[in-house]
Amino acid sequence: MADEIRTDVTNHNLISSLRVEGTPVFDRRGEKIGSIHSIMIDKTSGQAAYALMSFGGFLGFGNRIYPIPWAMLTYDRDLHGYYVGITREDIEAAPYMELDKADRPFEAPEPVYRHWDQYL
């Protein structure tokens, strides 16, 4: 059929935000340090600005959400996840965000986002 949509294509550059959510994140040692909770998009430019990475907690309770600049993440096809050139300890030392009852991040003050400027 001419109108058939291919769903087996894996070599492309676009991805749905729903597929990014839950994708693992690996540190510079190749160790899994968390997963993508959601993506923060700049309202004006439409560009992804930050990935909110979650890690910690048990059975979804106590997870912390860390905003990581999108520019710091690189998708690694071999890992099937995102690579970030920092360590778990770097992230644990960074400011984090809380989630509301609907699993949405609370608005964070600017310093939470500015923490990573030195890495860019």
N, C-alpha and C positions, 0 to 999 in steps of 0.2 A: 504494500500500500504506500502511496506517495505521502500520505499524511501521518504515517506511523512515527511515533516519537521513540528515539533510542534511549534506553535507560542504562545500557551497559558501557557507555562512554566514560572512561576514567581519566583520559588525558585532555583536560580542559583547564582553563584558568578561573572560571566563575564557579561559585559554590553558594548554595542557599545558607542563610544564617542558621537555619534549623539544623543543618548538617555540621556546622562548625561547633555548635553547642554540644558539649560532652567530649569533644576531641581532646585527646591527651596532650599535655605539655611536658617536654623533656628539658632538663638543664644541660649545661655545657659538658657534663660528664656522661650524658646520655641516659640519665636516670629520670623516670617519670616523677614529676613533682606536683602534678595537679591536672586539672582539665578546664576547658573553657566553659564558663557558666553562661556568658552572654557577651554581646559586642556593643560598645558605645559608639554611636554614629554621630558625627558632626551634623547638626540640623541644617546648616547653611551650605556646606560643601558636599554633603552626602557621603563623605569618605569615612571609613572606619578609623576611629581615633584610638580607642582602647579596647583590649580584650579584658574582660573581668574573669580572672582565673580563680578557681576555688580549689582549696585543699585543706586537709585536716578534718577534724570531726569524726563522728561515728554514725553510720546509717543516716547521713544527711543532717545530723544535728551538730552544731558547733563549727560548721564550715565557715571559714573566713573567705572573703572575696577581695582579691588584690587587683587593682587596675594596672595593667601592663600596657605601655604604648604599643599600638599595633605594629609600628615600625621596628620594634625589637623582636618580633616573631617571624620565623621563617618556616614555611611548611616543608617537612622532610618526608618525601615519598616512601623511603625505606622504613622509617619509624611509624608511618601513618599517623603523624601528629605534628605538632609545632615544636620547634627548637627555639630556645631562648638562651643567649650567651651569659647567663648569670646562674647562681647556685640557689638551692633551696634556702640556705642561710641568708642570702641577699634578700630574698622575698620575705622571709620571716621577720627581717629587720625593718621592712617597709610598712608604711601606714596601710590600713585595710578598711574595708567598708562592711557594714552590716546589711542584712536582708530584712525586708518587711515580711508580714505574714503571707503575702502573695508572691514571695520569692523574687521581689524586685529590690535592687540596691537602693538604699537611702541616698539622697543627694549628699555628696561629700564636698568638704571645703577644698578650695584650690590646692593647698599643700599636698593632699593625697595624690593628685595627678602630677604635680611638679616634682615629686620625689625622683622620678626616673630620668629627668632632663640630663643629668650628668652622664648617662649611658648612651644617649643618642648622638 
